[in-house]
Amino acid sequence: MQLTSADAATAMPLSSNPVRQFHLLQQVRDAVLSGERPPASPREVISQSWRRSLAARVDPEEDRPPVVYEPDEVVEVRAVHPLQAVLPLLRELLVSIADEAQHIMIVTDADGAILWREGPPAVCLRADPVGLCEGTRWAEDAIGTNAMGTALALGAPVQIYSAEHLVRTYHGWTCAAAPIHDPDTGRVLGVLDISGRLDTLHPAVVSLVGAAAQLAENHLRGLITARDDELRERNMPHLTGLRGEPGALLTSTGRVIAAQPPGRWPGRVRLRPGADRVALDDGREALVEPLLDGYLLRLPHTAATPARRPTLSLSFLGGRPRAVLDGRELPLTLRRAELLAVLALHPEGLTAEQMAVHLYGDSGNPTTVRAEIHRLRAQLGESTLVTRPYRLRARVEADFLTAREAVRSGKVRAAATVHHAPLLARSESPTVRAERDQLIIALRSAVLEHRDLEALWTFGQGEPGNEDIEVFERLAAELPAHDARQPVAAARLAWLLAEDG
């Protein structure tokens, strides 16, 4: 559909009468979308947003925002999102105001996915049927002109009135939003939004939202300063260990927080994930050494050494799954942990179609997998997760692979020590479930066959060995009477038998 510029001589007035304004905005929208002469010109910011939205094939009449995170995934994403740190501040500033004025406060991620929504229950109930809830994505290319998506597109605060929304479903809503930037890198972390009915949201609320976003950025800046101090104190021995040779300490984002000699280094160094050297602005080449939560930069003594593969450490046996890339812990959802587990199990690489089957079974959608891999690749770096086929170029150190290899090589005691809990216990991925079950069965068989009481005891202390009657029958019968563990095993066996009976 081709949008034409309006011929009206005057800009569209924003009436103090909400009903009159609503009807005028609807007439403007309908006329512009149909190519007719509107009664007034839409705001330029709205015209541009409508063009972007229509180019993305958003349906002005029937679209709903896509669900990109299920409820359990929302909880996981929120737990590791940088804006989690400013939620108490935002609640203090805005939620009470939203409650009184019958508005809802929303916080999205950088892709426009809603991670938090808070406000009066009545307004939340009204928002649910139209997808204004956690887990849905509100970027312009997903649901057209709206305050959250348009603020992301502009990188600036914006307010969208009723029928300025491209999709008709949202003409009863008026929203104001402002992006929140990372004070360290400048990238957008997400958007703060206040939404309500047209007759309840005051035009000045966009200023309030913009001010709240700035306060959130100031709070993040303070947290960054505190983290810099901790990082500097922890890693300074690496810099002083250079004994006066040129070097610098960097944050995980490449910002210089200490250097010797001072003034000889840039304020920020652009790092490539997994790279062991970097070209500085003055033409010098520096070596990059990963530290915990940061890097040491130093000038090489000799000729260049061969490129080093990054190291990716995966801890997926029990507890919260963790992934550490060259000393830097990565925010990890269950889905991303499943992706990494499948890739680690298939070092030769997989196509999107194969990944879909491994993750979802026969109902898997390769398009969904490509989107998830794209997000994971942005996190790991293009040199760590390569394509065609998808595979990890890093040196992978995974606890579940270590346990599997220990079982296969007969190192039963080592396998039992590593395998203290199942692989990604909450995962429903067919491949992860199969690997989880096979590893447990193989380890159980090994500890029962090898007659190694230390391995058997270790297996019984973890999951699922602590529920295994045969394991504790063996321990109770074969541990020497003077061994302090024997009565513990006997008591555990008695409890298991009572529960089983």
N, C-alpha and C positions, 0 to 999 in steps of 0.2 A: 504494500500500500504506500503510495507516494504522499508525503506530507507537503503541503504548500504553505508558504508564509502568509499570515493574515494581512488583509488590506486595510483593516481599521486604522484610523489615524491615531487613536489614543491607546495607551496601554490599559490592560484590564484592571479595573478598580477592585480593591478588596473591601467589600462592604462590611460595615459593622453589624449588619443583619445576617446571621448565619444561614437562614433559610434562603434569602435572596442570593447570597453568595453561592450557595450550593447549586441553585438552579442556573445561575450564570455560568459557573464553571462547567456544568454538564453540557450546556448549550455550546460553549466554546469547544470542549473536547469532541463532542459528536460532530460538530461542523468541520473541525480540522481533520478528523479521521476520515470523513466522507469526502473531503476535498471541496467543501462549500465555504462560503464567506462567513467567518465567525462574528458574533456580535461584539467581540473585543479580542485583543491579541493575548495569547497565553504568555506567561513570563518566558523570557528567553531560556532560562535554566530548564523549564518544563519542555519547551519545544525540542531542545537538544536531547533531553532524556527520552522523550517519546520516540525520537528518531533512532536512538541507540537501542531502545527496547524492541521496536518493530523490526529493526535489522537482525535482532536476535530471535525473531519469530515468536515473540510473546503474543498470546491470543488476548486481545483487549476485552473479550467478553467472558471467558470461562476459565482462564488459567488459575491454578493453585500452586503455591510454592512447593518445590520438591522436598521430600524428607531425606536428609542426608545422614542423620544420626538417629538411631533407635534410642529409647530412653536410657538403657544401660551404657550405651556408647557416649551419650551426652555427659553422664556422670564421670566417665573416664577422661574425656577431653577436657572438661572443666577443671579436673583435679590438677592437670599439668599446664593449663593455659596461663600465660603471664597476667591476664586481667583478673585472675582469681585473687591476686593480692590487693586489688583496689575495690573489690565488692563491698567490704564493710564501709568504706568511705562513701561510695555511691549510694548505698542504702541509707546512710545517715543524711545525705544531702537531698535525696530525691524520693525515696519510697514513701515517707510520711506525706510529702506534698502530693504524690501520685494518689495515695489513699484518699486524701481529703477532696481532691479534684476529680476523682474517678478516672484516673489514668493508669497505665501500666508502664513500668520501666523495663527496658529490654537492653541486653548487651549481646552483641554478636562477635564472631571471630572475623578474621580478615577476609574470609570468603563470603561473609554475609549470613553464615549459619547462626541461628539463635541458640546461645548457650545458657542464658539466664533470662527469666521473665518473672517479674514480681509486681504485685499490685492487688487491688480489691478483688475478692473472689467473683463478684458479679461481672466485672469487666473481663476477667480471665475466662469465664464461661462463655462470654460473648466472642472472645478472640479465638477460642479453640476451633470452632467449626470452619473458620476461614484460614486456618493454618498459621495464625499468629502465636506460635508456641515453640517450645524448645525442640531443636532438631531439624527445623525447616530452614531453607536457604532463601534469603531475600535480596540477593544481588540483582541488578537490573536485568541481566541476561536470563534470570530464572523466573522473575515475576513482574518485570517492568518497573515503571517509575514508582518509587516509594522512598521515604526518607532515609531508611537504612542503606538501600542499594545506591541511591543517588548520592548520598554523602560519601560512600566508598568510591563512586565513580569520580566525584569532584575533589575528594580529599579535603572537604570543607563542610561546615555546618549548613544544614538546609531544612526548610519546613515545607511539607507537601500538604495542600489543602484538599480534602474531599475528592472531587472529580479531577483534580490534577493527577491522581493515581491513574495510570493507564488502564488497569484492569478494573472493570465496573464493580466487581465484588467489594472493593475497598473504598467506594465513594462515601460511605458513612463514617470513615475514619479520617482523622487529621493527625499527622505525626511530625515530630521534630527530631533530628539526629545530628550527631557530630562524631567525627572519627577520633580515635585515641591512638596516638603515635608512640612508638618505642623511643624514649629519649636517647637511647644508645645508638640505634641504627637509623632512626627516622622512618622506618617502615610502619605501615598501619597495622596495629594489633587487632583492631575491631572497631565497633561503632556503639555509641551510647544513644539510646532512643527513648523518647516519651511518646506514647500513642494514646489517643482517646477519641471520643466522638467529636464531630465538628463543633457542636455547641458547647463543649466543655474545655477545649484546648485554646488557651490564650495565645495570640501571635507572639508575645514576648517570650514564650517558653523556649524558643530556639536559642535565645541568648542565655537562658538558664542552663540548657543542655551544653552549649559551647563552653560556658564557664566551668561546669562540672567536669567536662572532658579535660580541660586544662589543669584543673586541680588533680585529676587522676594521673596525668602525665608528670606533674610535680612530685606526686607521691612515689611514682615509679623511679623518678630521677634520684630521690633520696635513697631508695632501696639499692639502686645501682651503685651509688657512692659507698654505701655500707659494704656491698659485696666486693667492690674494688679494694677497699681497705683490707678485707679478709684475704682476698686473693693475693694482694701484694705481700702481706705478712707471711702467708703460707709458702709462696713461691720465690720470695726474695733470695733464699739460699742458692737457688739455681743461677740467679743473675750474679750474685757475688762470687759464686764458684767459678766464673769466667776469669777472675783475677785481673780485672781492669780491661780485658779485651772488650771490644764493642758488642753490645747485646741489648735486648729489650724484652720486657715481660708484656704479653698481650692477654687481653680477655678472650673468651671464646669467639667473640665477634670481630676480633682483630684490632681492638682499640689499645693503644700503648698506654700503660699505667706506670711504668718505671723503665728507665733506660740509662745506659752508660756508654759514652759520655752523654750528658743531657744536651738536648737541642740538635742532636745529629740524626734523629729519627723522625718520621712523620707522625702525625697524631693518630693515624689509623692505617693499618696495612690490610690490603685486600687478599684474603686467604682463599685458596681453592681447597675444598674438602679432600683430605687424603694426601695432599701435596707435601713433599718434604723440603721444598725450597720456594722462594718467592722473589720476584724482581721488584726492587724498590724504585721509587720515582726518579732517583738520581742515577739509575742504571746499575747500582750494585745488586748482587744476588746474595740473599741471606738464607741460611738454613733454618727450617722450622722444626722444633722439637715439641711434641705434645706433652702437656702437663695436666694435672688435675684441674679441670675447668678453665684451662688457658693454654698458652704456648710460650716457649722461650725462642727468641729470634737471635741468631748470632751470625757473624760473618765467617765463612769457611776458611780454614787454614790452607787447604790444598785444593787440587782440582775436584771437580764435581764428582760426587759418589752416585752410584746407581739409584734410580728412583725407588722409594720404599712403598710397599703396599700398605694401606691403612689397616689397622687392626679393629675388628668389630667383635666385641665380647657380648654374648647373650646369656642371661641368667633366667631361664624359663621354667626351672623345676621348683615349684612352690612359691608362695608369696606373690608380691607384685612383680610382673615381668620387667626386667631391666635390660637396656641395651646401651653400651658404652662404645663410642667411636673415638679411638685415639685419646682416651682419657676423658672425653666429654660425654656425659649422660644425655640421652635423647628422650624427649617426651614420647611416651609410648601408650597407645590404646591397645585393647585386645586384638582388634583387627590388624593393626600394624605388626603386632607381635606374631600373629598367625602368618602374615606375609613373610616375615623374616624367617620364621621356622621352616616354612615350605621351601623358601629359597636356599636355606642352609642345608636342607635335606636333599636338594637337587643342585649341586654345584655346577653341573653341566648346563643349567639354564632351562627355562620353560617359556612357552608362548603364552599369550594372554588367555587363549582357549584352554590350555593345560592348567594354568593357574586357577581359572574359574572352576574347573572340575575339582582340583585339590582343595579349594577353599569352600565351595558351596555344593559340590556334587553335580549331578546331571542338570540341575536347574541353574547352574552358575551362568552369569552374564559377563562375557569378556569386556563389554563396555564399562561395567562397574569396576572390574579389576584394573583396567587401564587408568581409570580416575584415581583409584586408591594407590596404585603404583606411582602415579605422577606425584601425589602428595608425599609419599614416602621417599621418592627420589629427590625431591626438593629438600627434604630433611637430611638425607645422607650425603647428597652430592652426586653429580652425574658421573664422576669417576669411580664412585664406590658401588653404585647400582647402575649397571649398564643395560642396554636394551638389545633386542634382536639376536638371541632371546634375552629375556629378563634373567639376570644372574648377578651375584655378588662378586665384585672384583677384590673385595677386602680379604684379609686373612681372618677367617671366622674362628672364634674360640667360643664354643657353645657347651654349656654344662650337659645338655641332653646328648650331644654327640660324644662328649667325653665318657659319659656313662655307658652309652651303647658300645663304644670301642673297648672299654674296660671289660664288659661282659663277654664280648666276642673273643678277646685275647686271654680270657680266664682270670683276669685280675678282679676277683669277686669282691674282695674287701674294699678295694678302691671304688668299684662301681656302687656298692651299697652306701659308701660315704657320700658320694656325689649325688646319688639318686635318693634324696630324702623326702621327695614329694613328687606327685605326678606332673607330667609335662602340660603346661597351660590348662589347668584343671577345668576352667570354665569354657574352654573352646569346644565348638561344635563342628569345626572343620573336619571333613572326613579323613584327610591325610594326617592331621594332628592327632585325632582320636585313635587312628590305627597305630601310629607311632607310639602314642602314650600307652595303649593296651599291650602292644608287643614288647615294649621295653619293660613294663611291669612283670609280664609273664616270664620273659627271659631271665630277668634278675631273680625273681622268686625261684625259678627252677634251679638257677645256678647256686644260690645260697643254700638251698635244701640238699643239693647233690654234693657240694664240695666239702662238707663236714668241717667247715671253718666257723667255729662258734662266735668269733669276733665279727665276722661278716653277717652271720645270722642275727646276732644281737643288734648290730647297727641297722640292719634291714627292719627289725621289729620296732625300732624307735621312730621310724618315719612312716609316711603314708605310702601304700595301704598296708604295710607290714604290721602296723600296730593293731589291726583288726583280724589278723590271720591266726586262727586257732592252731593249725599245724606247726607254725613257726614257734609258738609259745609252748606247745607240747614238747617239741624237741629241746627248747631251751631249758624248760623245767626239769626234763629228764636227764640231760647231758651236762649241764653246768655243774661243776663240783659243788659239794655241799658247803664248802668254806668260801665259795665265791659269793660276794654280797649281792650279785645280780640274780642268784638262783631264787631266793624267796620273792623277789620282785616279779620274776617271770612266772612263778607259780601263782602269785596273787593275780597277775594279769590274766593268766589262763583260766583261773576260777571265775573271774568276772566275765570273760568272753563266753565261757560255757553257760553261765547263768543267763546272759543276754540272749544267747542262741537258743536256749531251751524255753 
